[in-house]
Amino acid sequence: MTPTDETERAAGRVVLSHPSNLGEHGRERVRQDYYRQWLRTSRETAAPGDEWDEFTDVGCCGSQMRIPFRVEEVEGGDRITEATEIEFTQREACDLGHGWAVQYDE
């Protein structure tokens, strides 16, 4: 792939939705710059409708929480790069398997 092809396929922005019942603690974790950077490096492409079963730590004892993201919108091409903006929105609630209940505000 030539640099021009790669540039043309680059996504300028990807919008991921998470369930509306993701608590504030979880939302705070995924809004961090390091988490968005991790998402950029863990995926090569994105298309509307893709489902990403991801996780984040809960901040103690090595526990983690699983988060079912869905790609809602992609601007530009399909390739995720270091320059791709990652934004979040919410969708309908679903069953989330939370780690330590003390880390959640539900």
Order of alpha helices (4+ residues) and beta strands (2+ residues): alpha-beta-alpha-alpha-beta-beta-beta
